[in-house]
Amino acid sequence: MSQNKNALIRYKTIDKCLQNKYRTWTLEDLIEACSEALFEYEGRENSISKRTIQMDIQLMRSEKLGYNAPIVVYDKKYYKYEDDEFSITDIPLTETDMNVLTETVSMLKQFKDFSLFNDVSDILQRLEDKIYAEKSHTKPVIYLDKNDNLKGLHYLDEIYQAIIKKVTLVITYKSFKSIEESKFHFHPFILKEFNNRWFLIGKKKGSAPVSNLALDRIIAIDYDFNLPYLEEDFDAESFYKNIIGVTVNSGLQPRRIELWVNPENAPYVLTKPLHQSQRLIQENEDKSIIVHLFISPNYEMERLLLGFGDGIEILRPENLRNRMKKILQKALNRYDE
């Protein structure tokens, strides 16, 4: 890992420690916290000197990083933020930052009609909202759903770099179903987000099926530069065309799934289709609807449909209808116990 990334992890760790005002932090405590953070990231011991953390604190205090962190020492041994509400993650944008962002947004908006930039329109809107909020000293009006406590997000950049540089990974992994963690080679193809979780898609070897690994179940990542990367023309659009989520059951062909949706949920299903293949078949007098999807059933699809409770009924195929009926019956029995 680069020294810059090492330093950034230390800054963030020190910041997180000093935000915790319910305990005291000596220099040794900060060294230990930073060592643990780097171990969690790299999966191996990382020696940090006293001098390194002292320099980190000095840099965080200075204007060089733009933090100007109000770190003070009290009782000649404990470190804390003089301002209890301070965090390096909440540093306001400077006027120069806002000018640069404003110019960048204006430039990118010139290309909004090109299909290449269709997917960044919401990003531009969020940037404009952030810039306006900073300039007018008001609160942002656009908030996105996120999970700051989700594990594994610190692997995103490392995996991204491995994908574009075509490097074989050595991953230590522990799934929810496994008792012990396992270690294996993995050829990364793409990163995919679904339902606020990130997944790494790739293969363990050429003869193996394409599989997904949840980033929050990855214990450690290393590289094997001696094992050639598996060059494969992986088409993500085609691979995920007929499913909801990330689980692709190989050999299972997509099928027509017909659903009845009650009047309360019909507007939501019509305005936010369950899948791109969704088609409206019938509108009933009571405002309920019947739609069909052309997909391969999987775990994520079942979770999505079960989330509607009594708002959705599977009409066909019969085997899927019966499976969902059994799941709901078991749930009902649990409440009756």
N, C-alpha and C positions, 0 to 999 in steps of 0.2 A: 504494500500500500504506500502511496506517495506520502512524503513528509507533510505536504499541505493538508492532505486528508487526515493524517494523524493529528495535526495541530487543531483542525476544525473540530474533531471529536473531543479533544481535550477542552477547547473553549466551551463547547456546548455542555460538557459534563460539569465543568466548574460553575457555569451559569446555573445549571439545574441544582447543584448543591447549594449555592448561595441564595437561591430562591426559597430554599427550605429553612425558614426561620425558627423551626421548632427544635433544632439541634445546633450545636456548635461545630465549627469546621477549622481544624488546625491544618497546617501545610501537609502534614503526614496523611490526614484524612483525605485531602484533595488528591494527593498522589495515589492513594489506594483506590479512590473512586475512578480516577482516570485510567489506571491500570486495568481495573475490572471492565470498564467500557471498551477499551481497546482489545481486551481478551475476548469479550463477547462479539466484537466485530470481526476479528481476525482468527479466533479459535486457537490462539497460542499466546504464551506469556510475552509481555512486552515491558521491558525495564524502562522506567521513567525516573530521571534524576530530579533531585530537589531543585537544582538550578533551572531545569526545564520548566517546571511549574511556576517558579518565581518569575521567569521571563514571560510566561504566558499571562500571568496576572498583570505584569507591567504593560504588555501589549494591549490587553483588554482595557486597561485604564487610559491608554493613550488615544490620540486621534488617528493613529496609523491604520487601525482596522475599522474606524468609524464607530466604535462601541462607546468610548468615553465612559466606561463602566465605573460607577462610584464604589469601588472596592476599598474598604477600610479595614484596619487591624485594631482590635481592642484587646485589652488585658495583655498586650504584647505577644499574643500567640493565636488569637482567633480571627478568622476572616468572615466578613459579611458585606452585604450591599447596604450602603448608607440609606438608600431609598428602597424601602421594602417592596415596592411595586416594580422595580427595575428588572428588565431581562434583555439580553442581547437580541432576542428574537422579536422584540417589540420596538426596535430602533426606527424612528420615523424617517421617511424619505427626505433627503435634503433637497433644496431648490434645484441644484444641478441634476440630481437623480430624476426629479419630476420633469425637468425640461427635456432630458434625454428620453424618458419614457413617452412624453407627449409627442415628441418628434417621431419616435419609433412607431407608435400607434398610428399616427397620421400617415406615415409611409406605408405601413402594412395594409391600412384600410383602402389604399389605392388599388390593391390587388384582390379586393373582396369578391369580385365577379369571376375570378379564375377558380376553377374547380379545385385546384391544388390547395387553396386557402379556405375552402368551405369549412373545414374542421376547426379552424382557429378563430372563427367569428365570436364564439362565446368567451374565448380567452381575451380577445381585444376588448370585449364589453366589460370583463372583470378588471382589466388594466385601467380602462377609462374610469371605472367606478372608484378604484383605489386612488388614482391620481386626483380625482375630484374631491374625495374625502380628505386627502392630505392637504390640498390647497385651501379648501373651505373650512377645515377643522371640524368636519362633521363625521358622523359614523358612516361606514360603508352601507350600501343598500343591497348588495348582493352577497349572500352567504351560501356556501356550498357544504353539503354533508361530508364530514370527514371523521376519521377515527384516529386521533393523535396517539392513542395507546396501542395501535396495531403493531405487532412484532414483525420484524423482518424488513421493514421499509428501508433500513439503512443499506440493504443489499441491492437496491434498485440500480444505482449508478454502476456498481461493480459488475452486475449481470449485464446491464446495457452495454458496457464497454466490451465485455467478453463476446457478446453477440456480434457487434459490428466489427470486432477484430478477429472473429472466428477462432476463439480459444476454447479448448475442452476444459470443462470444470470438474473438480473433485468435490462432491457435495456430501456433507454429513447431514442426515435427515431423519426425522422421527415423526411418522404420521400419527394421527389420532388413534388408529387401530393397532399400532405397533407397541410392544412392550419395550423393546430395545431400539436404539438408534442404529442406522446403517450408513455405510459409506460406499459411494459408487461414482463412476465416471458419468458425466452427463454432457450431451452436446446441445447447447441452448439455441433455440430458433427464434422465439419471440417472447415478449412479456405481455400478459393479458390481465386486464382488470375486470372484475365482476363483483357486484354487490359489495363494494368497498373493500374487497380483498384482491391482492395481487398474486398472479400465478406465473410460473416459468414453464414454458412449453418447449419440449424437445424430445430427444431420445437417449436412452442409455447406451445403445449400440445400433448398428445398421439394421440388424434383423429384428429389433424390438419395435413394438408399436409406439406411436407418438403418445407421450404421457404428459401430465401436468403435475407440478410441484407447488404447493402453497408456500409463499415466502415466509409466512409466520411459523412454518414447521421446519425451516432450514436452521440447523444448528451452527454450521460453519461452511465456508467456501474457500477452496484452494484451486490452483491451476495445475494442469499437466501439459506442459509445452512439448513433451515428447510424443504424446498420442495425437495423431493427426485429427483435425476437426472434421466431423462428418458433413461433407458438402451435400446438401439436399435441397431441391427446389420446393420448399414448403410454402403452400398457398393457404394462408390463414383464412382468407375470405371464403374459399371453397370448403376448407376443412370444417369451419364453424357455421356454415350456411344453414344447416338444418337442425341446429340445436339451440337450447337456451342454456347459458352458462358456459362451463369449460369442460364438462365431462362428455367425451365422445366414446360411446360403446361400439367398438369396432365390430363390423359384421351386421349391425342392427340398422336396417334400412328405414328411412323416414316414412311416416305413415300419416294418413289424414286423421286428425283428432277433432271431434265435434264437441262443442261446449255450449251449454245453456248458461246465460248470465242474467242474474236478477235485475230488476229495474234500478236498484240503488247503485249497483256496480257497472251497469251498462255504459254510462257516459265515460267512466274512467277507462274501461277496456277499449272503447271506440277512439278516444283521444290519445291514449297511450297503449298501442297494440302490444300484446303479450310477446309477439314475434313478428318479424317482417313478413312472414307468409300468411298472417292473419287475414281472413276474408269474412265479410258480413254475409250471412246466408239468409237470415230472416229477422224481421222486426215484428214483435207481437203487440197486441192491443194494450197489454198491461205495461208496455215499455221495456219488457225484457227482450233479450236478443239471443240469437244463435249464431255462433261464429265457428269457423274451422281453421285449424293450423295444420301445416304440413311439416312435421318435425319428427326427430327421433326421441322418444321418451328417455329421460335420464333423471338423476337425483335432483338437479336444480329445477327442472320442470315440475316435478312432484311438489317440491317445497313451495314453489311459486303458486301453484294452483291450490294447495292446501291452505295457503295464507289467506285465501278469500273466504274460508269457512263455508257457510251455507250459501254464499253468493254465487258460487259456480258449481255446475253439475256436469260431469263427463257423460255424454250421451253414447259415444262410441269412440274407439273400439271396445268391445265387450270385456276383453281381458284387462285392459287398463281401468275400465269402470269398476270391475270387481276388485282389483288391487286397491284402488283408492277407497272403495267402500270398506274393505277390511281394515285399512289404516284408521279411517274415521271411527269405525266401530270399536277398535281397540282403545282409541282416545276417549270415546264415550264411556267405555267400561271402566277406564281408569278413574273417571270422575264419579262413577257410581260406587266404586269400592269404598 
